[in-house]
Every structure is written in C-alpha cells, then in structure tokens.
Amino acid sequence: MQVVALVSGGKDSTYNMMKCVEDGHEIVALAHAHPPESSSDELDSFLFQTVGYNAVHTIADCMDLPLYHREIKGKPVTQELDYELTKDDETEDLFALLSEVQQHHPDVKGVSVGAIFSSYQANRVQHVCDRLGLTMLAYLWHRDQVELLQEMVDSKVDAVLIKVAALGLGKPDLGKTLGEMTPKLLDLHKKFGIHPCGEGGEFESFTLDCPLFKKHIVLDETEVVTHSDDAFAAVYYLKIKKVHVVPK
C-alpha cells in the first residue's frame, strides 16, 4: 500500500514509519502541519506537535521524499474525545493537508500516524481518514510504553528531547538522546507515574537519524526558551535556529 506519513519530527511518527515499511507498505510522501510564522514555535495545539517545526523539511531531505505542509489556521474548537465536523477546528487543517496529498498522489491509500495513547488525536485522524477513504496505520497504538521506549532505542531511532514539561525534567535534559534519557525516564515513571514515551505531554522529541534516513540531521544552533516558569513542572523547549544534513 502507498502511504503518506504525518510527520512532526518526533520519535513516534518516525518509528511508526519504520513499522509501516516493515509491514510491507511504501511511504511516498510526508505531510506536516505547522504554526503561523508569526506565532510561537509552541502553539499548544491539541492535535499537532509544533516545537521543531522549522526543521521538519530536513526529514524529507533525509528520506528523499516530497513534503506537503500546511499552516495551522484552526483552533481546538471542540475538545470532546469524539469529533464531528466543526468549522475552524484544527482538525480541518489536517483534512485540507491530506486532501492536497491525495491530489498529487491518487494511489495513496494509507496514513502513517505515530499516535500511542491520545484518543483525541487518533479519533481525529481516523475521522479525516474516513472522510477521504484512507486507512489509518497506527502501529504504536496502546503499546506498553516502557517496552516501546526501549524498542525505539534498540531500533536505532536517534532522537533528542526538544521540549520538557514534567516534574523531574528540566533544561539540562534538552538535547539529550532517548538512549541517554531512558534510565531517567523509567525512574520518573516509577516515582511519579510519568509516561516514559511522553504521552502525558511530559516531553517532545526530534529525530536526527533512523534506519529509513539516507542522511543524518545535525542541529547547529539552538536556543532554550522558557515557555512556562511553573514552580513544579516548568516548560522549556529548544528553538532550532540552524540545522543541516550530512551523508551517512
């Protein structure tokens, strides 16, 4: 099956692409929704990861695939788990994005999405897929997160943390790899019950390399931004200011 992959830059969308290929599907295009240029890197979208958005084009470069992108114009107007078509909702940006992909790739039948535990996200992607006659491929859905985190590391998903928003995580953890962070994430999971794959919003990541990439991404210049200076769980993220790719 020909597949378009929804990419955020994060480890989950990357690893789900790997599972799609492993299952015999062909990824022919990437699709990405990004915040308006005039806004903050962190849009606080309920549906899309936006931190690191300005480096997602390098993933398309590394995979030698076309990238279709669309500005997020909508808001999370309806926040119920189940979704019905709603004017000006951010879900309609996803519909428009995948509609564009279909126009250029009429043989695409599936959509790769890295959803693990967010019913809000999965229900909306499923709703859009149903409207467009596409099959949602979510190989990570409801996987055990401790097992999944280790599996990603073992499968050579080289991703770094670019946002932290949980008790026990802070500025020093930004830029560290999943492999480096695994012991700490598992310890925080035992102590405080945080989701080791970040499914509670504890952290977000950006993939620098994986077995599907023909090149490797290098972050040349980043800036730490304080998004929320909460006393118990401050939110910090890396603004990617300069990036390039190198041959593997």
N, C-alpha and C positions, 0 to 999 in steps of 0.2 A: 504493500500500500504506500502511495506517496503521501508524505506528511509535511505539514508546516509546524514548526516548533515555536511556541510562545517563549521568548527569552527575556529574562530580567537581568541576566548577568550572574545570577546566584547559582549556588551549587545544586539546588533542587531541579531547576529547569535543565541544567547541564546533564545531571545524572539521568533524568528521565529520557533525554535524547539518546543517551548511551543504551538505555534499556529498549528503546524503540528499535534502534539499529540491531541490537542483539536478538530481537524478536523477528527480524527479517524485513522491517519497514525501511523505506528510503526517505530521508529528510531532504526536501528540495528547496526549502525556503525558511527564513526566520522572520518572526513578527514581534514588534516591540512597541509598547505604548509609553510615551514619555511626557513629563510635565512641561508646561509652557516655559519658554526660555526665560521669561521674566520672573518666574517663581523660584522658590527654594528648591534645592535638589531633593529634599524630603517633603513630599506632597501630603503625607499622612493618608494616602489612598487606602481604602479597604480592600481593593482588588489587585493593585499593581505595586511591585517594588519599584521605587523611583530613585533611591540612592544609587549612584554609579551609572545612571542612565547615559551619561555623555561618553561612556567608554564601551557601550554595547556594540557599537559598529566594529570594534576590533574582533569580537567573537565571530561575526560574519566573515571578516577577513581571514581569520584562522581556519574557518571551515570552508572557505571559498564558495559561499552561498549568498544569494540575494537577500537583503534585509528590507522589510517593509515596516515603516514606522508611522505612528500617528500621535498627534498631540492629544493629551487627555483634556477634554473640554468639559466633561460632565463631572458630577459630584456623586458621592454615595447617597443619592436621594432617598432610596428605600433601603433600610438596613435589616430587613427581615431576612432570615436564612433562605427562604424560598423567594424566587424572583419572578415577577411578572413585568412585561414590557413597560418601562417607565421613562417618560420624556426627561431629557437632560441628566439621566443617570450615567455614571461612568461605564456601566456595562454596555451601553450603546456605542461607546467608543471602540470597545472590543469587537462588537458586531461590524462596525464600519471597517475596522482594520482587517478582519478576516474576510470580509466581502471583497475588499481590494485584492487580497491574495488570491481568492478564487477567480477573479477576473483575469489575472496573469497566469494562474496555474490551475486550469479547469480540471486537471486529473487528480488534484489533491483531494483525498478522502478522509484524512485523519488530522487531528490536532494534538500535539505533544504538550502536556501541561504538567509542571512539577508540583502539583498540589499533594500535600501529605495528610493534613488533618483539618484544613479550613473548609467547612461545608459552605460557608459564604462564597468562597472563591470557586469551589468545584461546582456548586449549583448554578452559578452564573455562566461559567464556561460551558457547562452542559446545556444550559438554556440557549446560548448562542449557537452551539453546535447543532442542536435540534432544529433551530430555525434555518440553518444553512445546509442541512443534510450531511453533516460531518460527524465522524466518530471521535469521541474524546479518549485519548490514550494517557492514562494516569497510572503508571506502573508503581508509583511510590505510595499510592493511596492507602492509608491506615496501616502502613508498615510500622513495626516496632522501631521507635526512633533511636534507641541505643544501638540496636543491630544495624540500622540503616546508616547511622553516622560512621560506624566502623567500616561498613561495606564501601561507603564513598571514599574513605581514606585509602582502603586497601585497593580500590579500583583506580587509584591514581587521579582522583579529582583534586587538582591543586587549586584550592580556593582560599581566599583570605577574608577575614572579618572586616566589613566596611561600616557596620553600624552596631552599636551595643545599647541595650535598653532593658537591663535586668539587674537585680541585686546580685552583687558579686562580679559583675563585668564592668570594665571602665576603659579609660583612654589607653592604658598600656596594652590592651588586648586588640586594638585596632591594627590591622595589617598583619596579624599573626595567621598562620595557616590552620586549616582544620586539623591537620595532624598534630600541630603544636598545641592546639586548644582542646583536643579530645579529653585528656585527663582532667582538665579543669571543668569542662562542660559536664562530664559524668559525675564529678564530685559535687557540683552545684545541683545536679539533678537529684542526687541522693540527699543532700542537705535541705534544699529549698523546693524541690519538685519542679525546677525549670525544665522546659522541653529541650533535650540535648540537640535537636535539629533546628531549634529556634522557632518552633511552630506556635509559640505563645507570644511571638514578637520580640523575643529576647535578643536576637541578633539577625543581621542580614550579611550576605557574603557576595563576593565577586570572584568568578572563576578565571584563573590565569592560564590554566592548561588542563587538558584531559586527553584521553586516547583518541578522541574524534578530531582534535585540533591538528592542523598541519604546521602551525606556528605557535609561539609562546608569547603571552602578553606580559609586558613589563610596565609597571607603574613608576613613572619617572618622578612625578611631583604630586604630592597630596597635601591637603590641609585638614587639620582636625577642627570640626565645627561643633560647638555646643548647641544642641537643639532644645534641650530642656535640662535645667540645672536642679533636678529634683534631689532632695537630701538622701533618699533611699535607693532610687534607681534612675540616676541621671542618664540622659540620652545623648550620645555623641556619634558623629559619623565622619567618614573620610570623604572630603570633596576631592574628586580626581581632577587634577588640573592639567596634567600632561601624561600621555601614555603612548607607547609604540609596540609593535610586534617584531619578533625576531624569528628566523628559521629555527626549526628544531634539529 
